[in-house]
């Protein structure tokens, strides 16, 4: 991302850019900044966009070979094409394109063994847009609030992120709600967050696991019913519980071996600032209890899939069993 920012600032661009990864907010942000910088903001005559897995690559090639009209660059934007996960004639098109044609690709996934990936990586810029770490997420929240003339303390910001999760689109939406709610106030308070910010499903699962670990059965079931009331499927809740138990088991085992929080975060693919919370929850269980919970969850999933038990009842019974 730093390299892309330097290209935008200097006005000196590579011919190929591939932006991919799980953080769609960052992909859109840098896609739009590159487009504006390359075309000068309003040049639509030298811009073409393609999207989806049925792109006509012959048409792309014809456009790529066309010199820009009264400008230095022609820009072709190709989004969510899957061309970096399968072999195609794209590498030939890129190799033969005149230097005046610039390509930007946006994808969710890319295979580093793919010929097109290798070519773009060699001759252009490949940038994987991942979830930001906790410090950069705090800076992101602060920057959004600053634009509205507001600020937030570190503790309240962390509380906000616990509710929103790490998805930047969701964070942006919730911060916008906060800004509207706190009209006339300069500093965002915890009470403001409680008033307007929607807890994501993963946040509810975290709270449910707290209740299960402390044997608060009524509270755990109440959260389960809350999720059902907003049309969350029992099968998805079961999946999230299984994933959560698996992370708790891994964190507990790594903690016993003396792993650092950063290494744990990398291994379980979770934001670093959540590791301390996982570790605290893991202390409510033994390794054997976590392994047994995963076995029961897997058995419940099998019973649901085979029709031996209703999905809603199956997950409910599992939660009751865990929180006895």
C-alpha positions in Angstrom: 0.0 0.0 0.0 2.9 2.4 0.8 4.3 1.8 -2.7 0.9 2.6 -4.3 0.6 5.8 -2.3 4.0 6.8 -3.5 3.0 6.2 -7.1 -0.2 8.3 -6.7 1.8 11.1 -5.1 4.6 11.1 -7.7 2.3 10.5 -10.8 4.7 7.7 -11.9 2.8 4.5 -12.4 3.5 0.9 -13.1 1.6 -0.7 -16.0 -0.1 -3.4 -13.9 -1.8 -3.3 -10.4 -3.4 -6.3 -8.7 -5.3 -5.5 -5.5 -6.7 -8.5 -3.7 -7.6 -9.9 -0.3 -10.3 -9.9 2.4 -10.5 -6.2 3.1 -12.8 -4.9 0.4 -12.8 -1.3 1.9 -9.1 -1.0 1.3 -9.3 -2.5 -2.2 -12.0 0.0 -3.2 -10.1 2.9 -1.6 -6.9 2.2 -3.5 -8.7 1.3 -6.7 -10.5 4.6 -6.8 -7.4 6.6 -5.8 -5.3 5.0 -8.6 -8.1 5.5 -11.1 -8.4 9.2 -10.3 -4.6 9.8 -10.3 -4.1 7.9 -13.6 -7.0 9.5 -15.5 -7.0 12.9 -13.9 -10.4 12.5 -12.4 -12.9 12.9 -15.2 -11.4 11.2 -18.4 -14.0 8.5 -19.2 -13.0 8.3 -22.9 -9.9 6.4 -22.0 -11.5 4.2 -19.3 -13.0 0.7 -19.6 -14.3 -1.5 -16.8 -15.0 -5.3 -16.9 -16.5 -7.4 -14.1 -17.2 -11.1 -13.5 -16.1 -14.4 -14.7 -17.4 -14.2 -18.2 -15.2 -11.4 -19.5 -14.5 -11.4 -23.3 -10.7 -11.3 -23.3 -10.7 -10.7 -27.0 -12.6 -7.4 -26.4 -10.1 -6.6 -23.6 -7.2 -7.2 -25.9 -8.7 -5.0 -28.6 -9.2 -2.1 -26.2 -5.7 -2.7 -24.7 -4.1 -2.2 -28.1 -6.0 1.1 -28.7 -3.9 4.2 -28.0 -5.4 6.7 -25.6 -7.3 9.6 -27.1 -5.7 13.0 -26.3 -4.1 11.6 -23.1 -1.1 9.8 -21.9 -2.8 6.7 -20.5 -5.6 4.4 -21.2 -7.0 2.5 -18.1 -8.6 -0.9 -18.0 -10.2 -2.0 -14.7 -11.0 -5.7 -14.4 -12.8 -6.8 -11.2 -13.7 -10.2 -9.6 -12.8 -12.0 -12.8 -11.1 -15.1 -11.3 -8.4 -14.7 -13.9 -5.7 -15.0 -11.2 -6.9 -18.5 -10.1 -7.1 -20.1 -13.5 -4.9 -20.2 -16.7 -6.0 -18.0 -19.6 -4.6 -15.8 -22.4 -4.4 -12.8 -20.0 -0.6 -13.0 -19.7 -0.3 -12.8 -23.5 -2.6 -9.8 -23.5 -0.6 -8.0 -20.8 2.7 -8.8 -22.5 1.6 -7.4 -25.8 -0.2 -4.3 -24.4 1.4 -0.9 -25.2 2.9 0.9 -22.3 0.2 3.6 -22.5 -2.4 1.0 -21.4 -2.6 0.5 -17.6 -4.4 -2.4 -16.0 -6.0 -2.5 -12.5 -7.3 -5.8 -11.2 -9.3 -6.3 -8.1 -9.9 -9.8 -6.8 -10.8 -11.6 -3.5 -8.3 -14.3 -4.1 -5.2 -14.9 -6.2 -3.0 -17.9 -6.8 0.7 -17.0 -6.7 1.5 -19.9 -9.1 -0.8 -18.4 -11.7 1.1 -17.0 -14.8 -0.9 -13.8 -14.8 0.0 -13.3 -11.1 3.7 -13.9 -11.8 3.7 -11.4 -14.7 2.0 -8.7 -12.7 4.2 -9.3 -9.7 7.3 -9.0 -11.9 6.3 -6.0 -14.0 3.8 -4.2 -11.8 2.5 -4.1 -8.2 0.7 -6.8 -6.3 -0.9 -5.7 -3.0 -2.8 -8.0 -0.7 -5.3 -6.1 1.4 -5.6 -7.8 4.7 -7.4 -6.9 7.9 -5.6 -4.0 9.7 -4.0 -4.6 13.0 -5.5 -3.0 16.2 -3.4 0.2 16.1 -4.3 0.9 12.5 -7.9 0.2 13.1 -7.8 2.7 15.9 -6.2 5.2 13.6 -8.9 4.5 11.0 -11.7 5.2 13.5 -10.0 8.3 14.7 -9.6 9.6 11.1 -13.2 9.1 10.3 -14.3 10.9 13.5 -11.7 13.7 12.9 -13.4 14.5 9.5 -16.6 15.2 11.5 -14.8 17.2 14.2 -15.0 14.5 16.8 -12.6 12.4 18.9 -12.6 9.2 20.9 -10.5 7.8 23.7 -8.5 4.7 23.3 -10.6 2.7 25.7 -13.9 3.7 24.1 -12.4 3.0 20.6 -11.4 -0.5 21.7 -14.9 -1.0 23.1 -16.3 0.1 19.7 -14.1 -2.3 17.8 -15.2 -5.2 20.1 -18.8 -4.5 18.9 -18.1 -3.9 15.2 -15.4 -6.5 14.5 -12.5 -5.7 12.2 -14.4 -5.3 8.8 -13.7 -1.7 7.7 -17.0 -1.4 5.8 -18.9 -2.2 9.0 -16.7 0.0 11.1 -17.3 2.9 8.7 -21.1 2.4 8.7 -21.2 2.2 12.5 -19.0 5.3 12.9 -21.3 7.2 10.6 -24.2 6.3 12.8 -22.2 7.5 15.8 -21.5 10.8 14.1 -25.2 11.4 13.4 -26.2 10.4 16.9 -23.7 12.6 18.7 -24.5 15.8 16.8 -23.4 18.7 19.0 -20.9 16.6 20.9 -17.1 16.6 20.4 -16.1 13.4 22.2 -17.6 9.9 21.6 -18.5 8.2 24.9 -19.1 4.6 25.8 -22.8 5.4 26.3 -23.0 6.6 22.7 -21.5 3.4 21.4 -24.0 1.4 23.5 -26.9 3.5 22.1 -26.3 3.1 18.4 -23.7 0.5 17.5 -24.9 -2.9 16.4 -23.1 -5.9 17.8 -21.9 -8.2 15.0 -22.7 -11.9 15.2 -19.1 -12.7 16.1 -19.4 -10.2 19.0 -22.5 -12.0 20.3 -20.6 -15.3 20.0 -17.8 -13.8 22.2 -20.4 -12.8 24.8 -22.1 -16.2 24.6 -18.8 -17.9 25.2 -18.2 -15.7 28.2 -21.6 -16.9 29.6 -20.9 -20.5 28.8 -17.5 -20.4 30.4 -18.9 -18.8 33.6 -21.8 -21.3 33.6 -24.5 -18.6 33.1 -26.9 -20.8 31.2 -29.8 -18.4 31.0 -27.6 -15.6 29.7 -26.1 -17.9 27.0 -29.5 -19.1 25.9 -30.8 -15.5 25.8 -28.0 -14.6 23.4 -28.8 -17.6 21.3 -32.5 -16.5 21.1 -31.4 -13.0 20.3 -29.4 -14.2 17.3 -32.4 -16.3 16.1 -34.6 -13.3 16.4 -32.6 -11.4 13.8 -32.8 -14.4 11.5 -29.4 -15.8 12.1 -29.4 -19.5 11.0 -28.7 -22.1 13.7 -26.3 -23.8 11.4 -24.2 -20.6 11.1 -24.3 -20.1 14.9 -23.0 -23.7 15.3 -20.2 -23.0 12.8 -19.2 -19.9 14.7 -19.2 -21.8 18.0 -17.1 -24.6 16.6 -14.6 -22.0 15.1 -14.5 -20.2 18.5 -13.9 -23.4 20.5 -11.2 -24.4 18.0 -9.4 -21.0 18.5 -9.7 -21.3 22.3 -8.1 -24.7 22.1 -5.2 -23.5 19.9 -4.6 -20.4 22.0 -4.7 -22.4 25.2 -2.2 -25.0 23.8 0.1 -22.2 22.5 -0.1 -20.3 25.8 1.1 -23.5 27.6 4.0 -23.6 25.2 4.9 -20.0 25.8 4.0 -18.6 22.4 3.8 -14.8 22.1 0.4 -13.1 21.4 1.6 -11.9 18.0 2.6 -15.5 17.0 -0.8 -16.8 18.2 -2.6 -14.2 16.2 -0.8 -15.1 13.1 -1.4 -18.8 13.6 -5.1 -18.7 14.3 -5.6 -15.8 11.8 -7.2 -13.5 14.3 -6.6 -9.8 15.0 -3.8 -9.4 17.6 -6.0 -7.3 20.0 -8.4 -10.3 20.3 -5.8 -12.8 21.5 -5.9 -11.6 25.2 -9.7 -12.0 25.1 -9.4 -15.5 23.7 -6.7 -16.3 26.3 -9.0 -15.1 29.1 -11.9 -17.2 27.9 -9.6 -20.2 27.4 -8.8 -20.1 31.1 -12.4 -21.1 31.9 -11.8 -24.5 30.2 -9.3 -27.4 30.3 -7.8 -28.7 27.1 -9.9 -31.9 27.6 -13.1 -29.8 27.9 -12.3 -27.9 24.7 -11.6 -31.1 22.8 -14.8 -32.6 24.1 -16.8 -29.4 23.2 -15.5 -29.7 19.6 -16.4 -33.4 19.5 -20.0 -32.6 20.7 -20.3 -29.8 18.2 -19.2 -32.0 15.4 -21.7 -34.7 16.5 -24.4 -32.1 16.7 -23.6 -30.9 13.2 -23.8 -34.5 11.9 -27.1 -35.1 13.6 -28.6 -31.9 12.0 -27.3 -32.8 8.5 -28.7 -36.3 8.7 -32.1 -35.1 10.0 -31.7 -36.8 13.4 -32.4 -33.6 15.2 -33.9 -30.2 14.5 -31.2 -27.6 13.9 -32.6 -25.0 16.4 -33.1 -27.6 19.1 -29.8 -29.3 18.4 -27.8 -26.1 18.9 -29.9 -25.1 22.0 -29.2 -28.5 23.6 -25.5 -28.1 22.9 -25.4 -24.7 24.6 -27.3 -26.1 27.6 -24.8 -28.9 27.8 -21.8 -26.6 27.6 -23.1 -24.2 30.2 -24.1 -26.7 33.0 
